[in-house]
Amino acid sequence: MSASNLKVKFIEYNQPPLDSGEYKITVEQTIKTKTSGKIAEEKFSQVLDFVVSGHRFAPLTKNDIYAVFPPSGNLGEYSNALPHITLKRSTLPWERSVNTNDSDLPWVALLLFRESEKPTPQTIKLKDLTGSAAKFPGFTKEAGQTDEDELTVIDVPKKLLAQILPTQKEVALLAHINELTDANDKPLSEALATVLGNRLPQPGEASTVHLVALENRYKGAKGQEGEFDYQGAGDNDLIRLVSLTSWSFTCVNNQHNFTALLKKLDRNPDTLRLPELPEKPENNEANNYLKQGYVPLPHALRQGDKTISWYHSPLSSGQSPDKLSEPVPMADALVRYDSTSGLFDVSYAAAWELGRMLTLQNQRLAVELFNWKRANAQNLNQLQLQVLHLPFQGEANDSNVNLPEAIANWFADLELLKGIPFNYLVPDERLLPPESLRFFWVDSYWVDCLQDGAFSMGRVTSSDLKTDTTTRSGTSEIKADELITGLLLHSEVVSGWPGLEIEGYSSSIKDKSVANPQHKLTILRRERLSDNILLCLFKGEVKTVDLSLKSQSVNCGVDPIDKVKAPETVKITKGLRKLNGEQGNESIDVSCKSQFGGVIDIKALAGNLAKLNNKKEEEFTSAQFALSMIEGSQKIRFCM
């Protein structure tokens, strides 16, 4: 589906069907006859007890969190960004309330602490939550909770907390739902809940963000602005808060935002190649190998001698015209020797041996493959056609041999290089330095050798080899327009923006031209190989790649702050984004609370945004506030 047909809906809240608590269901059934009184009327009833247990004290896990922004551990230009956390369970912020008299309110908030202010998290047991010097209101344990349950708390001085804590109205404005839909408003994925912070990071300083639980901590009648209950604490007294999760980041210069990082990616060279040696006659042979993506690696020979041999990964710097026409008895048959340089090329031998080792490591599949080959020896010709190049199978094979699902999936995964150790893909770290982008062609001959090694289970005798040799003939099924190409991205963008969107095209497109959807390539595989490395495989030759952010992943904030000063010492503005998503021409001044540490007056800001959108302040929802606060993200284009 084209990105232009996608929409993101902003929703004020997603209340759970039932509030947390204990419930009883009484079921009654009455039996009686309509035409006869022979059977006396009788009633049967049953009372069923159940508990609805919303999240309360336990720390959130990685499975609960979709993303945080700014990214955990990152250094970047975030001086104009309001931190946020996006949760996978869309009801979580509303499973309880900050005010026992108003169940429609969220019960969590994001608090940003600067380096000099950050409290020390403590892991305590539930029985120790109250009774300490830090203020925490009494509570009643719910079903399933025990005194030994562990939770994380932070103790914050009342004077500091009073400056950074959002008001009850602001808590409601800072939580919303977003949902990805098609042009007909049909949901395309699960709705996500997002909680925004109310404080801007300090440039040149580390910040720590805590998602804190505020269940029933505000007091006041429904419809009125409740006040946080400090329980009579003085300015220097500590207030205890339950921290559900936390992360830290550092706000530095403006060269570490999404667009700046992508624009500064290392593209020299475009493909996975080591730098060439100085131009000298004696280096010509080596440079020819280096241009093709080869790297010199230590090689231990069978006799115990050691040498240096050439190796290249399946991620080639050019399209390989070779095809493996018949199986080989062992990896040594694929070793190539260059008499000019006196060095071996062990690339395809390594691929064959790797395929064999990976299959042997998967003992259950190796046994299943061996037994199945023996049972279907008479149909091995059809078998081989099914096994090779599974992603590109054309018309259905007429063979009566049914390939077991596990085997079919195994060879399909090998075709897409799944399970291949990273050092086989990138044998030298210099091929993919930090903050770099590299394109490649998948070497089909390398993949053939990998699959042949995997298929060699049970290839013991000369007759086995002869049988496989017969079946290997005529297996070149990949057409010229069905090759696999791809990219490797090594950047903070991978870890920092999980909503990264990638689109590949088969034509070269100028920077400001609109891509033709008909030239868009199918993504065969997209996978994070590590925190900062992303692999993407396309069906066909990719010539243009667009990188952008999904609308759900765009952050909220104020207009960029260029001066390297504390946010409270500079003028902060916010350009108007209309409620239809279009960027307006007007802007408003953004005020901070008491000029303290960049804490935005969210209530006043929402009121001004409401006026610019011709809305009443009391009718301006959290969804409309989030839409108005979105900061746009540029699409960055790379061409081969």
Buried (B, 14 or more C-beta within 10 A) or exposed (E): EEBEEBBBBBBBBBEBEEBBEEEEEEEEEEEEEEEEEEEEEEEEEEEEEEEBBBBBBBBBEEEBBBBBBBBBEBBBBBBBBBBBBBBBBBBBBBBBBBBBBBEEBBBBBBBBBBEEBBBEBBEBEBEEBEEBEBBBEEBEEBEEBEEEBEBBBBBBBBEBBBBBBBBBBBBBBBBBBBBBBEEEEEEEEEBBBBBBBBBBBBBEEBBBBBBBBBBBBBBBEEEEEBEBBBEEBEEEBBBBBBBBBBBBBBBBBBEBBBBBBBEEBBEEBBBBBBEBEEEEEEEEBBBBBBBBBBBBBEBEEEEEEEEEBBBBBBBBBEEBEEEBEEBBBBBEEBBEEBEEBEBBBBBBBBBBBBBBEBBBEBEEBBEBBBEBBEEBEEBBBBBBBBBBBBBBBEEEEEBEBEBEEEBBBBBBBBBBBBEBEEEBBBBBEEBBEEBBBBBBBBBBBBBBBBBBBBBBBBBEEEEBBEBBBEBBEEBEBBEEEBBBBBBBBBBBBBBBBBBBBBBBBBBEBEEEEEBEEEBBBEBBBEEBBEEBBBBBBBBBBBBBBBBBBBBBBBBBBBBEBEEBEBBBEBEBBBBBBEBEEEEEEEEBEBEBBEEEBBBBBBBBBBBBBBEBBEBEBEEBBBBBBBBBBBBEBBBBBBBE
